């Protein structure tokens, strides 16, 4: 029973039955429905609704279905609902794995399922036997397809454990023609250039808004896109070279070739000159990551994506960022910060999937720092005007002209040319990602990690850790699975946003309003305190707590250096921190991070959440 109640690393099938006017049944089934929406890869709920109490009892009690339950408590259970875990989706007695219980037990199961702490780093599931033997006879023990952060980490770890390993990396140019070197999205067209350009915006803002207040005479602070771009690209090329050297030092064979499955143990590989050959391996890891989704409207090919913006030879000029994802807002933020005219086209809400209050505060801050927002519109047509400029027609009928249109409306798994159909793997139709259990695909000797995998955070450190853990399981005798819970992340918008755990909205939906307490505070970072131009904005933090056990469900921070602030709290969340633990922690003064451990004001109290002095 205890095992059945634990949240598993793969999808669980949970059945609930009751009559449709029963309040207890409606409450329990409603919570389960919410969980299945929040965690579609972890939980599948099968609802058996009966039209009346008599019909339900005729099936459950008189019909004897409860006799199939492997728990004596179920034999005396007569009320609604009844809930159990099964291996399949059909109403079959031989598929039942364990009994959960009635309404209270089901809600307790739900609470355990979503708990930020289960006392283990990750649930261990037995992998399907993949047929690997020491004398397999193939060219390699492991071939990793994709030389991004996760693929490189997996290949080097496998090689360090004695596996004969190769990594394939072949960059298909973006539709705009941009290509790059070894290292994947993060290094070349993601985290690294984004953070460097974000830092450029911070420096420029400091010169413009803070220098005079601190007695520093400003000498202009003009920005050169070309200089920044050249220095950023030189840094990236240095990293590309280091990665190749590192693979050689770790005895990993590097193949600059595009791979396509012929069968479960064979890849057809094509080099940049079009020459085709074949390699074989006992095991494969797909680590191809994702690529930006294109703008599907007339003239959409005129837009660029995050694959292109960091390598633009000339200044992007007046920019339209399409989408309200973190990638769109980060790009809009640093572009505006270094002096560009930037508009963000928002179809619905900012930062879907993040805390709504924090997302709205970010939007307000960005609007006050030079970013224009065009709400509830999407582009319907792009066309060239005045030479190389782009006229955009929006869904509300309005038009404007831009020098650059940057699209960041989502990403899809880079699986189209992998030949997955040859090995019986079916990528999801919507996003081309691969469903896995413990990183193992439906073809047992083929695994996947990182952004190409369905239902996990699209973050570089996640791919790295998953790759290392997987290689240790495949070649080092480890049984430790990857723990995808409570992953810290930071959005590098003009006001940075660090977060770990539940958003307020998710916590209220999952645990219920009466079971959640929100501690919050607005404060002015000391480094902002002398600058008049910053005086009308504040930083913000909040901690979300489960009232029943004082466990921290989520921590959110908006302010300077949010990533540096949040990293340590991520470790605390892994260790099941309580709010009392936070309150008992002595802060470092004067810092913004100490605001998290000095929270006392709750939302429910209605008291002023603005911080005072020391």
N, C-alpha and C positions, 0 to 999 in steps of 0.2 A: 504494500500500500504506500509506504513511504517513497519507494522508488517511482511508483506510478505518479505520485503527486509532484515529483520534481520536474522542473522545466527541462526539457530535453534539447539537445543541439539540433535535432531533426524534427520534422513535422509530426505532431501527435494528432490522433483522430479521437475526438471526444464526442460521445453521443449524449443527448439530453432528451428526455421524454416527459410529457405532462399534458394536462388539458388546457386549452387556450385561454380560458377565463380565470385560471388560477394565478393569483398575484405572486406567489412564491416562484412559480414556473416562469412567469413573465420577467421577474427580476433577474433570476439566474440566467435565463436564456439571453436576456438583453446584455448582460455583462459579457457572456461568452461571445456573443456576436461582435461586440466592440473589440474584444481581444483578437478575434480572428481577422478583423480588418486591420488592426495595428500590427499583427504578427502573422501575415499570410503564409510565410514559409515555415512557421513554427507550429501553427495550430489550425486544424480543420474541424469545424463544428458541424455535426449532423443533428438536425433538429427534428424530433418526431412529435408532432402536435396532434392531439386528439380533440375532437369537438365537444366532448363532455366528460365529466368525472366518471360516469358509468362506463363509457367506452374505454377510457384509460384503465380503469380497474379490471374490466373484462379481459383486457390484454395482459396487463402487468401482474395482477393477483390471480384472478380466476383462470386465465390462460396459461399461467405458470412461467411467463418469460423471466421473472425475477429468479427463478430456480437455476438459470444459467450462470448467475453471478458467482464468482469464486470467493465470496465473502459471506459469512453467516449473517452479518448485519443486514444484507440485502434481502434475506429470506423473510424478515419481519417488517420490511419497509413497505408501507401501504400508501404513503402520501405522494404528492406531486411537488417538485419534479423528482425524477430518477436520473442519475448521471453515471456514466461509466466510460472507460477507455477501451478502445478496440483496435485491432490491427487493420480493419477495413471499414468501408463506409456503409456496408449493407447491414440489415437488421438480422444478424446471424449469431446464434449462441456460441458457436465454436470460434468466433473471432474476438470474443470478449477477453481482455487482458486483465482488467482490474476494476473494482467497484470504487466509485468516488463518493456517492451519497446523495442526500437531498439538497435543499436550498442552501443551508448553512455550510455544509461540507463542500458544496460546489463553489461557493463564494470564497471559502478558505483555500480551496485548490487554486482559484484564480489569483488570490493574493500571493500565494506561494509561487505561482507561475511567473508573475511580474516582479517579484521581489528583486531588488538590486543586489542581493547577496544570497548565495546558496551555500556558502562555506567552501566552495571549490573553485578552482580557476576555470574549469570547463568540464562539462559532462563528457564521459568517454563512451563512445559507441563502437561496437565491433565492426570493423570494415569488412566489406564483402571480399573474399579471397580473390586476389588479382592475378594469381598464377606465377608470380615472380619466384625464380629459383636462382641460386648462385651460378649454375651452369646453363643459363638460358640460351646462349648462343647468338644473341643479337649484338649489334654494334655497340650499344650503350646500355648501361643500367637505367639511366634516366636522361630523357631529352626534355628540356624546358622550352616551350614555345613562347617567346616574348622576353625581351631584355629590359623590362622596366624594373622598378624597385623590388617588387615581389618575386619576379622571375630570377633576378640576380641573386637575391637572398636565398631562394630555394636551391639554386644550382650550386652556390658556394658551400652551403651547409651540407648538401648531399655529397659533394666532392670531399669535404673534410671528414666525412664518415666512411670514406673508402669507395664510394660509388663512382663508376666511370660516367662522366656527365658532360653533356653538351647543352649550350643555350643558343637558340635561334633568335635573331633579331633583324627584322627587315622593316624599315619605316616606309609605309605607303604614303606618298605626299598627300597633303590636304587638297580639297577641291581648288583652293587658291594657289596650289603649287608649293607650299611650304614643307620642307622636310628637315630632319634633324638626326642627331647621332645616338649612340648607345645610351641607355638610361631611362627611356620611357617618358611618359607624360610629365611626371613630377619634375624631373630635372630639366627637361627641355622646353616644355610648353605649359607648365603648371606651377607647382608650389614655389620652386626656386626663383624663376624670373618674376612671378607675381609678388613674392615677398620683397624682392629687391626694388621693384618699381613702387610698391607700397611704401617702402622706406624712403624713396625719393620724394614722395608726396608728403610724408611726415616731416622730412627735413625742410622742404619748401614752406610748409605751413608754419614750422617753428620760426623760420626766418621772418615770415610775414606777420605772424600774430604774437610771437613771444619775445623776439629779440630786443625790441625797444624797451619793454617792461623790465628786462633783466640788464639794461644798460649797455646792450650790444648795438653798435651802429650798423644798420643793414646797408649793404652795397648793391641793392637791386634784387638779387635772387632769381634772375631769369633762368629759364630751363631750356636745355638743349636735348631734344629727343634723340638726335643722332648720336650724341656723346653717351647718353645713358644706354641706348640700345647696343652700341659697340662694346661697351664695358660689360654689360650683362651677357652678351653673346660670347665674349672672350672667356668669361668665367665658366659658362656652360661648356664650351669646347674643352676647357681644362678638365672639367669633371668627366666628360666623355672619354678623354684619354686615360684618366685615372681608372675608370671602370674597366677598360680593356686590359690595362696592365694588371689590375687586381684579379681578373679572371685567369690570366696566364699564371699568376703567382699561386692561385688556388687550384691549378690543374683542371680548369674547366675549359673545354673546347668551345671557342666562339665561332659561330657560323653566321655570316651576314647573308642569310638566305630566307626566303619566304616558304613556309611549310604548309603542306596540305595532306590530310590523312588519306592513305590508300586503303589501309585496313588497321586493325587495332594495334599492330606493331610496326607499321611502315609509314614513313612520311615521304612524299615527293617534295623535293626542295629545289627552289629556283633562285639563282643568284642574280645580281643586278645586270648581268649581260644576257640574261635569259636562258642560261644553261641549266638543264634539268638533270637531277640525279636522285637517288633514293638512299635513305638511312633507316636503320631499324633500331628499336629500343624495347626493353622489357616494360618500361613504364614511361608515361608522359605526364607533364604538367602544363596545362594551358594557362598562360599568364599574359594574354594579349591585351588586357585592359579594355578601355572604351574609347570611343571617338565622339565628337560633338554631333548632335542631331542637326540636320540642315533645316533652313527656313523654307517651308513648302508653300510658296506663293509665286506669282509671276515675277520673274526677275530675281528670285531668291539666290541665284548663283552669284549675284553681285556682292553679297554679304561675305564677310570673313568670320572666323571663329576664334576661340582662344588658342587654337593651333597656329594662328597667324599673327596675332596682335603683337607678340613680344619680339618678332623678327622683322617688323615693318621697317623698310629702309628709310622712309621719310615720315615726318610727323603726321599722325592720324587726323589732325585738324578738328573740325566739328564732328562729334561722334554720336551716333544713336546706338545704345545697347538694348537689344531686344531680349526680354526675359527678366524675371525677378529672382533668379537663382543666386546662390552665393557667388558663383563665378561671374555672373553679370554685374552684381553689385560691387564685387571687389575690383573688377576692371573699371567700372564707372567711377569708383572712388579714387583710384590712383590716377586715372586720366584727368579727372577734374582737379585733383590735388596738385598736379604739375602744370595746370593752367589751361586745360582744354574745355571747350564748350560741350557739355555732355548732357544728353537726355536719355532716360530709361523708359522704355515702353513696357508697361505692366498690364498683363492680361487680367489678373485677379488680385493675388496678395503677394507681399514680399516674403521671401525665405520660407516657402512652404515646407513644413516638416520641423521647423524650429519654433521656439517659444514665441507666441504671437505678441505679447507685450514687448519683448526684447526686439522683435522684428520691427514693430512700429516705432520704437525709440530710435533704431538705426535709420529708418526712413526719414524721420524728422531731423535727425542730425545731418544726414546727407543733403537733404533739401536746403538746410541752412548753410551748407558748405559748398554750394555751387552746382549741385546736381539737380536737374529738372526732371520731374516725373510726369509722364503722360499716362493717365490711368484708364483701365478698362478698354484698351485698344490692342490690336495686333496689326502688323503690316499686311496689306493685301496686294501691294504692287511696289516693285522697285524698278527704276529706270534711270539710265544715264542722262544727265543734262549738263550743259556748260562744260563739255569735255569729260572730265573724270568724276565729276560730282554725281551724287545719287539722290534722286527725288523719291521720297517714300510717301505712298498713299496709305492711310490708316483706315481701320474698319469703321471709324466714325465719320469718314469722308474728308478729314483734314489732310493736309499735305505739308511737308517740309523738306528742305534740301540739306544733305550732310556730305561730308568728305569721306566718312567711313561708317559703315553699318556693321556692328559686331553682334553676332547671334550667340546667345547662351541660354538655350531653352531645354537643355537636357542632354544626356549622353546615352549611347547604346553600346552594347558589347561588340567588340571587334571580332566577330566570328564568321562573317559572311563567306570568306574564302578559305576556311579551315577544312572544308570537306567533312563536316561532322556527320552528314548523312551516310558516309561510308563506314562509320563506326557505331551507328545507331543512337547517336546523341541528338536530341531535338532541342534547339535553342528556343527560348520564348519568342513568340511572334511579335510582341509589343516592343521589347527592348533588346532582343538578340542575345540575352544573357543565358547562362547555363545553370540549371537546377542541380544542386549537389547535396549529398549528405556527408558531413565531415570532409568536405572538399573532394569527395569521390563522385564521379559522374555515373551515368547509367552504364557506361562501359568500364568495368572494374579496374582496369590497369591505366585508365586515363583520369587525371585529377584536374582540378581548376582552383585557382586562387585569385584574389584581388578583384578589381572592378568588373571582370568578366563573369563573376559568380553572382547569382541572383540572391537578393535579400540580405546583403551585408553592407556595412558602411563603406562608401567609396573614398577611402583615405589611404595614403601611402603607408603609414606605419601599420595599418591593419594588414595590408598585403605582405609587408615584410615579415611581420610576426607569424602570419598564417603560413608563409612559405617556409620559414625556419621550422615551425612546429611540424608541418607535414613531412619535411625531409627527415626529421628526427624519428617520426613514426615509421616512415618507409624503410629507413636504413640504419637507424640507431636504437631500435628496440623500445622507443618511447610509446606510452599509451595516452599521452596528454593531448587533448583536443584543443582547438583554438577557442578562446572565450571572446565572443563578439559583444558581450554586454558592457555597458558603461564605458564606452570609448570616448575619451576627451576629443574635442575638436575646437578649432578657433576659426571664425570668419574674419578675414582681414579687410574689413570695411574701414572707412575713415575713423569711426569709433569702433575699436576691435571688440569682438564678441566671443568669449570663451564659454563653453558649456559642457556638462557631463550629466548623464542621467535623463530623467523625465522632464519634459516641458510642463509648465503649469496646466495647460489644457489637457495633455495626456493624463497627468496625475489625477485631475478632477474626474475625468471620464472613467478611468480604470478603478480608482479607489473610492470615488464618491466625495462630494463636497464636504460632508460631515467628518470625513476621515483624514483630511489633508489640511495642514497648516502651512501658510506661506510667510516667511520672514523676508523683509525687503528693506532696501535703503537707497536713497539718492545721496550722492556725495560729490564734492569737488576735489579731484586729485590735487595734491599740493603743488605739483608742477604747473597746474593751470591757474593757480590762485592769483598770480600777479598780472595776468593778461586780461584786459578789459573785454577783448573780443571773444573770450571764452566764457565770460561770466554768466551768460544766459543758457548755458548747457551744463549738464551734470553727468557724471558717471552713475552706474546703477548696478546693484547686485541683489540677488534673491536666492534663498534656499528653500526647497520644497521638502516637507517632512511628513512622514506617516505618523499620525497621532497615536495609533495603536501600539507602536513599539519604539517611537522616537527615531526611527531610521531615516537617514537622509535619502530622498528619492531623486533629487536633482539639484545642481548648483549652476547658477548663471551669473556672468560677470560682463558688464560693458564698461570699457575704460582702456587706459594705456596699457600696453604689454599684456593683453588678455591671455595670450597663449602661455607666457611665462608664469602668470598668476595661476592659471588653471591646472597646469601639469601635475603639481603636487597633490591637488585635491582629487585628481583622477586616481592616484594611488590610494588615497583615503577611501574613496568610494569602493574600490576593489576590496578593501578591508572592512567593508560594512560599517562605515562611520555613522554615528548617531549625532543628533543635533547637540546633545550634551558634550560629546567629544569636541565639537567645534567650539562651543561656548567655553569649555575648559582650556582651550588652547590660547596661550599668550601670543599676541600678535607682534609682528616686527613693526616698529614705529620710526619714522612716518612712512607708511606704504599704502598703496591702494588695496593690496592683498589682505591687510588686516581688517578691512571692512567686512569681510566674510565671517570672521571669527568674533566680530563684535555686534552682530545682528541681535536686536531685541524686539523690534517693532513688527507686529503681525498685521497682515491685511485685514483679518477679521476684527481687529481692535478698532480699525478706522483712524488710528493715531497718525500723526504726521511722520512720514518716512524720511524726511530730510535730515541729514546728519548735521550735528553742530561742530564745535571745535574739538580740541583734544579732550 
